[in-house]
Amino acid sequence: MSEKRTAPLAGFTVVEHAQGVAAAYAARMMAAFGATVVKVEPPGGSRLRRAGPLLTREPAASALFHYLNAGKRFVTCDTASATGRGLLGELIGRADLLVDDTPAPRRAALDLDPDSVATRHPQLVFLSVLPFGATGPHAGYRACELNMFHAGGEGYLMPNGLTLEMFPQRPPVKIYGHFAELVGGISAVCAGVAALLAREEVGGQFVDAAVQDANVLVGCFAVQRRGDGVLENRHGRSFKYGGVLECRDGHVGVLTLEQRQWEGLVKLMGEPQWALDPALADPLERGRRGAEINGHLRAWAKTQRVEDVVRKGQALGVPLARYNEPADILESEQLKSRGVFEQLEIATLGKALVFTAPFQLDGEPLRLGRAAADPGSDNEAIWCAWLGHERAELARWAGDGAV
């Protein structure tokens, strides 16, 4: 590992041969940790380049693609040909870690069978990122965000809480965006980095990361309760009181799990008589009277301003926060101070703020350094300058820059 605390993967090379969100996010986080990440795309580019929402339509510029692929280098390679597969193999031979989401049954045809790769590159960490893992009855299944979210069990438990109260007939739903796949990517990058840490002792490894497994862990409490004989459902999952509260000018979320937090909430509300009932000092009694407490909480919240509730509540140790609009996030003084957004120059769009990571390393924000570029924009630098192929050879492979 690099001695530079803010870029612990500096000096490592990662090859990303992937089409999906989870694998791309895992490689993106490695780029944020300082690794050199080379993304290998088919001629014409990844299908994610055309995924919505679009920043521009002509030419199509996907916000999702730009988010997932900032900080990387871009080469094209037609693995349907023997030449393309040979080039990919050469590139993998220069790498410390390979991120791949090729469906398991198709890997052998691309010379990416894990056993064969391990034989050729014994020090390589092969990070497989697939919906249901690389082995087992579902290893060859394709999946999208919707069925990944439900395959992990979380969809069965939604909507719950206040949403279920307001819309009791609403069917199971999913969280907006690519929650399940990003969770899979987080799990994968943790597993991949762990394998890199162990490489000096054990050599290269095949690391099998399954998006479904990662999402089962999101609902770990439901799994735990199932072990106790209780099958959780969306009607019983919500906390008995608290949650989303509507204020005069917006909403806050509040959840008091500890006695001191409840006492802080009582002080925040001005110690109303109903909250001073000695029976409510017992958390079990508060649970039994949750509906009554919620009625008081909601009536009080509607008289308050969000900023006042958050400032005073946090000073009293009450776990609560504002429900932000996107513009509020960009203007947040806390996030500006932490430096979690980086300004990057995006072709056809100009300068844009791009979220890097929700944490710092050694007190410093992570940096991506460059925006996503066109397919094959680094072909000459990688195939020629790095691997030693002639420019004329590159031109014969594809005049449009694709290999």
N, C-alpha and C positions, 0 to 999 in steps of 0.2 A: 504494500500500500504506500501511496505517496505520503511524504512527511508534511505536505501542505494540508493543513487541517480543513481548509475551505474547499479543497479539490482532492479528496482522498483517492480518487481513481485516475489522477493525472499520470500519464505514462502507459495506461492500459488501452488496448484497442478492442473495440466491440464491433462485431459485424451483425447487423440486423437484417435478417431475411424473413420478412413478415408482412402480412397484409392487414392484420386486425388491430383493434384498439389496445387490447391488453398488452401484447408484445411491444407495440410501438411506445406505449407509456413506460414500460420497464426500461427500454433502451433510452428513452428520453431522460429518465431520472439518472441513468448512468452518465449521460452527457452532462447533466447538471452537476454531477459529482466530479467532473473533470476528465472523464474518459473520452478518447477519440472514437466516435460512433459513426460507422459507415453504413448507410442504409442502402440496401440493394433492392432495386425495383425492376419490374419487367419493362420492356420497351413501351413508352407512352406513359409510364408512371403507375403508381399504386391506385387502386380503386378509391381509396380514402381521399384522394385529391379532389374527387367530385362529390364528396359527402357533405350534406347540409349540416349546419347553416353556412351559406356562402357569403364571403366578404365581397366578392365581385362575381358577376355571372359571365362576363366576356372579357378576358378568359376566366374560366371557373377557378375560384380561389376559395378553398374550404377553410373555414375557421377551425374546424376540428383538426384537419391535417396540419395547419400551421401551429396549432397548440401542441400537438403530439410530436412534432418533428423539428422544433427549434433546437439549435445546437448541434445538428448532425451534418455529415457529408453525404452527397447523393451520387450514386452510380447506377447505371442500368445494365442489365445482364439477362439475356434470353436463355433461361435454364432449360428450355425445350430442346436446345441444340447441345451437342457434345462440347462445342467450343465454349458456350456459355457456362455449362456445368464445370468445365475445366477452369475457367476464370474464377468462378465462385470458389472452387476448391483452393486455388492459389491464394485468394483473399483470406479465406478461413485459416490457411496455414500461417498467416501473419497475425492472427488474432489471439487474444487471450480468452475471449468469451464470444460465443455465437448465440444469438437470440433467434429462434425459429418457431413459426406457428404453422408450418406445412402439416396438413392432416397426416396422422401417423401412417396410414396405408400408402400414401404417395411418396414418402420420404426415400424409399429405396430407388425409385425411378429417377430421383434428382441427385443421387449419390449422397444422400443425407441420412442414410440409415445410421442410427446412433452407434451400433457396434463397429461399423466400417469407419465412421468418423473417428471413433476412439482409437482404432488401430493406426490410422494415418496421423492423428494429432493427439498423442497421449497426454499432453499438458493442457488441452483445451477444455474449458467449461462449456458444455452444450446445455443451454437453458431452453427447454421446450415449454412453450406457453400455449396450451390448448384448452378448449372449453371444458372437456371432461377428462383431461390428462392423456398421456401417451399410451396407456395400457388399459385393459378392461373392456367390457362389452360396448361401451359408448365412445371409445377412443377415436373412432372414425367419424363420429357425428359432427355435423356443422351446427353452429348456433349463432344467435344474434343477441343483442343486449336484452331484449324482452324475455326470451326464454332462459337466458343466463340468470337474470334477476329472480325469476320464479323457480328455477332449478335449485337455487341456494336456499329457498324457503322463505325469504323475506317478503315476497309478494303475497304469500298466504296471510301474513300478519298486517296487511295494509288494505285500506286506511284504518287507523285506530285513533284513539284519543278524541280530541275536539273535532277532527275531520269526520270521524264516524258519527259523532253526535249530530253534526250539521247535515251529513249526507248518509243516512243509515242504509240506503238502498244501493249505494255506489259499489260496483264490483271491485275485486282486487285490482290494484293499480301498481305502477312502478314509479320510482323516483325519476325526475327529469334527467335527461342526458344519458351518459354512459357510466353510471355509478357502478354497476356490477363488473364491467370490463376494467374500469380503473382500479377497483379493489383487487381484481385478478392481477393487474400489472404491479401493484404495490407488493403483493405477496411474492410475485415472481422476482422483482428486483432484490428483495430481501434474501430470497433463496440463492440467487445468482451471486450476490456479493459475499454471502456466507461461504459459498463454494470457492470463490477467489481467495478468501482468507485462509482456507484450508489447503490450498493447492500445493504449497511447499511441502506439506506433510503427506498428502495422499495423491497428488497429481490431479489430472483433469477428472471431471465427473460429468455424468449425464444427470441433469436436474429436471425433474418432472413436475411442472407447476400447472395445476388445474384451476381454472377460473371458478368452477363450481365449488371446489373445496374452500377457496378463499371466501366465497360468499356464504357458505354454511357457517363460517366463523363469525360473520356479521351478526347472525342470530344465535350466538353461543348460549345466551341465557335461555332461549327457547329449547335448545338441545339439552341443556342441563336440566331444565324442568321436565323434559320428556323422560330423562333418566329417573326422575323422582315420581314418574307416573302421571304427570300432568301434561296434557296436550294443549299448548297455548293456541289461542286464536285471536283475531283482531278485536273481538268484543271484550276480552279480559286482559288485553295487553297494556292498556293505558294506565298511567299513574292515577291515583284516586282524586288528586286535586293539583291545581297548577296547570302548566302547559302554556298554550297560546292565550295571551290576554290582549284584548283590544283597548287601546288608549285613545285619547282625544285626537291624536295626530299620527297614529300608526299602531304597531303591534310589538309586544315583547314576549319572550319565552322565559318561563320561570319554573324551576324544579327544586324543591327542598327535600333532600334525602336525609339530612342530619338534623338533630335537635337544635343546634346552634343556628342553622340556616332558617328553620321555622321561626325561632325567636327573633332573628334579624328581620324576617318578613313582617312579623307583627309590629316591630318598631317602625319599619318603613311605612306601614299603613296608619301610623299614629296611634297604635295600641287601642283599637276600637274595643268596645265592651264585649262584643261577641267573641273576639279572639282571646280575651282574658279568661274565658271559661276554664276553670281548673281541669276539667275533663280533657280539654284539648292539649294539655301538656303530654298526654299519652299518645305516641304515634299510632298505635293500633286504633284508638278512638278516632283520631283524625282520618284514618283510612276508612273507617265505618261511616263517617260523616262527610265524606269527600264531596258529595253533591251540594250539601249545605255550604261548605267552605268555598266551593267554586262560585256559588251564587254571590257570596259576599265579595270574593276577589274580583269578579268581573264587574260588579257594580262600582267598586272602588276604582278599578283601573280606568274605567270610562271617564273619570273625572281628572285623570292625570295626563301629563305630557311625557312622551317617551324619554326624552333627554333627562328629565328630572328623576324618573323612576330608575333609569339605568345608573345615573351618577350616585344617587343616594343609596340605592340598593347594593351596588358593588362596594361602597364604603362600609356597609353593614355586614358584608360577607354573604349576601344573598346571591346565589347563582342565577343570574338572569342576563339577558342580552336583547338588543334591538333586532327585529327582523328587517334586514337591509334590502333595499333595492340595488340593482347593479351599480347605479351611479353613486350610491352611498359607499360601496366597497372601494371604488376608485378614489373617493375623497376622504377616506378614513385616515386620520392622522396617525393612528397606531400602525396601520399597514404601510403608510408612507415611511414611517420611522424605521420599520423592520426591513424595508426594501424588498418586498416580495414581488414587486412588478419590475420588469426590465423593459426599457424602450428598445425595440428592434426595428430595423428597416425592412418592410415587407414589399416585395416587388408588386407593382400595380396598385398598391394601397398607400405606401409611404410609412411614416413612423407610427408605431402602435405599441401600447403597453401590453406586455405578455407576462402572465403569471408564471413564476419560476417554481417555487416550492413553498409549502406552508410552514417551513421551519428554517432556522439558520444553522450553520456549522461554525463552532468556535466564535459565536457572536457576530458572524458575518453572513450576509445573504448569499445564496447560490447564484451563479451566473451562467447563462446559456451562450452568450457571445454572438450568435448569428441566427437569423431567421431561416426558416425552411426555404430551400431554393428549388429551381426547376429540375425535372428528371434528368439525370446524367450530367448535371452541372460540374461535378467533380470527376468525370470520366478520365480526362487527360491527366489530372493530378494523381489519381489512384492507379489507373491501369497502366499509364505510361511512366510518369515520374516515380511512382512508388514501386510498381511491380516490374518495370523495365520493358514493357511492350512498346513497339515503334508507333509513332503517330500515323504513319501510312497504314500500318496494320489496323489501327483503330478505325481509320476512315473506311477501310474495306469492310469491316464488320458492320458498320452502319453510318451512312452519311448524315443522318439526323442526330447523331450523338448517342444513340442507343446502341448498346452492345448486345 
